[in-house]
Amino acid sequence: MQVVVTGAAGFIGSHAVEAFSDAGHQVLAVDAPGRSLAPDVARRTWAEVAARPGVVAAEVDLAVDDLTAVAAADVVVHLAGRPGVRDSWGPGRAVAERDNVTATRRLLAACLERPAGRRPKVVIASSSSVYGSAGRRPNREDDPLNPASPYAVSKVEVERLAGLAADGGLRTVLLRYFSVYGPRQRPDMAFHRFVEAALDGRPLPVFGDGRRSRSFTHVRDVVAATLAAVAEELPPGIAINVGHREHVTVRDAIVMLTSALGVQAEIQRETPVAGDAARTWADTRRARRLLGWTPAIGLRDGLDDQIAWHRALRAMPEEVRVG
Ligand SMILES: NC(=O)c1ccc[n+]([C@@H]2O[C@H](COP(=O)([O-])OP(=O)(O)OC[C@H]3O[C@@H](n4cnc5c(N)ncnc54)[C@H](O)[C@@H]3O)[C@@H](O)[C@H]2O)c1
């Protein structure tokens, strides 16, 4: 099968390229690394992705470039975009509008232009942030959406576009990812910042009091769910939670992390970010029923894995190492 992975120079996208390629698919990796929140990191990852045997890499800006070749695949796994709640309150808002909403609209339009019967299936990254904060029970896919940041609003818009495209005859699937971590995690994300600070001997920068909790989900689990979403016949336009069943507070995660690192670290409290959910918590029943997927990696093992990656990166020569 010919699979296009957009956002292939990114954290999740680079893992997806590896997994689809290992599964024997022909992979066209698509990205515009200069559009990344961390362009230097994306360029390094892009070089690794492009060097992988059997993977073809194409620099395409989904918001402006011609998408005929991208839409000609059997499947498009659309992971490109501008992530980040914090960033979206500043100049990142316009970027989220461009790289989430405009890019997705153009991609869906290009796929709809294909003759019926030759349109790709399109699996799209959405986010737990579309729910806002979970209450006393996990969020189910048919809960009302309550986006609390410009980033979350852009993801709701992406979901609406995917719904409209499904009405127009495109097989779209929305995967609502929950706080993804693991090797190559983005430098703006919590565990990346914590591990780097701890290894430098600096205090760990924590937004707020650390009582926020998250369904932290390892990137290998996320990619396994994404592969299953490609393989299974699913109702067009459906949304599926891809998150760990358990939610853990940032404080408890820090205890696990520092014990795994074998350090005692101070905490440096930073002003909480508006729109950052007090709790994200995934109800995973739909994923289990439709994808046969449940998360397999617990937080302690997953943190060991991410820490090993940070250590390996630090052992690289300075000119190779970015991030
Ligand atoms: N990481 C998480 O915890 C998480 C949680 C929920 C949802 N998501 C979503 O999953 C997707 C991937 O997230 P990530 O953490 O890997 O982010 P990332 O920033 O590492 O990867 C996104 C990639 O998209 C590329 N990109 C941006 N605009 C582009 C454009 N116009 N054309 C082509 N490429 C473009 C960037 O260069 C980057 O490499 C995003 O849509 C994000 O919103 C991520």
The ligand as an SDF file (V2000), in Angstrom:
LIG
                    3D

 44 48  0  0  0  0  0  0  0  0999 V2000
    2.4900   15.3790   20.7440 N   0  0  0  0  0  0  0  0  0  0  0  0
    1.3060   15.3230   21.3710 C   0  0  0  0  0  0  0  0  0  0  0  0
    1.2180   15.0800   22.5870 O   0  0  0  0  0  0  0  0  0  0  0  0
    0.0390   15.5380   20.5970 C   0  0  0  0  0  0  0  0  0  0  0  0
   -1.1940   15.4330   21.2770 C   0  0  0  0  0  0  0  0  0  0  0  0
   -2.3640   15.6380   20.5620 C   0  0  0  0  0  0  0  0  0  0  0  0
   -2.3290   15.9160   19.2220 C   0  0  0  0  0  0  0  0  0  0  0  0
   -1.1320   16.0230   18.5800 N   0  0  0  0  0  0  0  0  0  0  0  0
   -1.1360   16.3220   17.1390 C   0  0  0  0  0  0  0  0  0  0  0  0
   -0.3650   15.3360   16.4750 O   0  0  0  0  0  0  0  0  0  0  0  0
    0.3090   15.9160   15.3490 C   0  0  0  0  0  0  0  0  0  0  0  0
    1.8070   15.6730   15.4520 C   0  0  0  0  0  0  0  0  0  0  0  0
    2.2780   16.2500   16.6610 O   0  0  0  0  0  0  0  0  0  0  0  0
    3.8330   16.2570   17.0470 P   0  0  0  0  0  0  0  0  0  0  0  0
    3.9080   16.3460   18.5110 O   0  0  0  0  0  0  0  0  0  0  0  0
    4.5210   15.1460   16.3100 O   0  0  0  0  0  0  0  0  0  0  0  0
    4.2550   17.6600   16.4290 O   0  0  0  0  0  0  0  0  0  0  0  0
    5.6090   18.0920   15.6520 P   0  0  0  0  0  0  0  0  0  0  0  0
    5.6530   19.5780   15.7040 O   0  0  0  0  0  0  0  0  0  0  0  0
    6.7830   17.3500   16.1720 O   0  0  0  0  0  0  0  0  0  0  0  0
    5.3200   17.6200   14.1590 O   0  0  0  0  0  0  0  0  0  0  0  0
    4.5180   18.3610   13.2690 C   0  0  0  0  0  0  0  0  0  0  0  0
    5.2480   18.4550   11.9400 C   0  0  0  0  0  0  0  0  0  0  0  0
    4.3740   19.1080   11.0000 O   0  0  0  0  0  0  0  0  0  0  0  0
    5.2020   19.8810   10.1270 C   0  0  0  0  0  0  0  0  0  0  0  0
    4.3790   20.9280    9.5130 N   0  0  0  0  0  0  0  0  0  0  0  0
    3.8170   21.9960   10.1180 C   0  0  0  0  0  0  0  0  0  0  0  0
    3.1810   22.7440    9.2110 N   0  0  0  0  0  0  0  0  0  0  0  0
    3.3340   22.1450    8.0020 C   0  0  0  0  0  0  0  0  0  0  0  0
    2.9000   22.4490    6.6890 C   0  0  0  0  0  0  0  0  0  0  0  0
    2.2010   23.5650    6.4140 N   0  0  0  0  0  0  0  0  0  0  0  0
    3.2340   21.6140    5.6910 N   0  0  0  0  0  0  0  0  0  0  0  0
    3.9640   20.4850    5.9340 C   0  0  0  0  0  0  0  0  0  0  0  0
    4.4210   20.1620    7.1690 N   0  0  0  0  0  0  0  0  0  0  0  0
    4.1000   20.9890    8.1780 C   0  0  0  0  0  0  0  0  0  0  0  0
    6.2910   20.4370   11.0260 C   0  0  0  0  0  0  0  0  0  0  0  0
    7.4380   20.8150   10.2810 O   0  0  0  0  0  0  0  0  0  0  0  0
    6.5480   19.2760   11.9860 C   0  0  0  0  0  0  0  0  0  0  0  0
    7.6380   18.4790   11.5650 O   0  0  0  0  0  0  0  0  0  0  0  0
   -0.0760   17.4020   15.3530 C   0  0  0  0  0  0  0  0  0  0  0  0
   -1.1800   17.5740   14.5040 O   0  0  0  0  0  0  0  0  0  0  0  0
   -0.4780   17.6520   16.7960 C   0  0  0  0  0  0  0  0  0  0  0  0
   -1.3760   18.7320   16.9110 O   0  0  0  0  0  0  0  0  0  0  0  0
    0.0500   15.8360   19.2360 C   0  0  0  0  0  0  0  0  0  0  0  0
  1  2  1  0
  2  3  2  0
  2  4  1  0
  4  5  1  0
  4 44  2  0
  5  6  2  0
  6  7  1  0
  7  8  2  0
  8  9  1  0
  8 44  1  0
  9 10  1  0
  9 42  1  0
 10 11  1  0
 11 12  1  0
 11 40  1  0
 12 13  1  0
 13 14  1  0
 14 15  2  0
 14 16  1  0
 14 17  1  0
 17 18  1  0
 18 19  2  0
 18 20  1  0
 18 21  1  0
 21 22  1  0
 22 23  1  0
 23 24  1  0
 23 38  1  0
 24 25  1  0
 25 26  1  0
 25 36  1  0
 26 27  1  0
 26 35  1  0
 27 28  2  0
 28 29  1  0
 29 30  1  0
 29 35  2  0
 30 31  1  0
 30 32  2  0
 32 33  1  0
 33 34  2  0
 34 35  1  0
 36 37  1  0
 36 38  1  0
 38 39  1  0
 40 41  1  0
 40 42  1  0
 42 43  1  0
M  CHG  2   8   1  16  -1
M  END
$$$$
